[in-house]
Amino acid sequence: MRGFWHRVRSDGRGVTALEYALIAALVAVVIIGGVSLLGSNVSKVFSTVANTI
């Protein structure tokens, strides 16, 4: 087990993959937050337009 962790720490590809995974998770959180905030507003706009017509 000790050899495994030494190989993981010495291999730079694992660190890069972890960084990309963290960036992807952050982007997903921002997108989900934006969609949830804008989704209700867009729904209200469409309802207003539909009621006006």
MOWOZI-V501459 format. One record per helix or strand of 2 or more residues. SS is the DSSP state (H for helix, E for strand). FROM is the first residue (numbers start at 1). LEN is the number of residues. If there is no record, write none. Layout:
ss = <SS & SS>
from = <FROM & FROM>
len = <LEN & LEN>
//
This chain:
ss = <H & H>
from = <2 & 12>
len = <9 & 41>
//
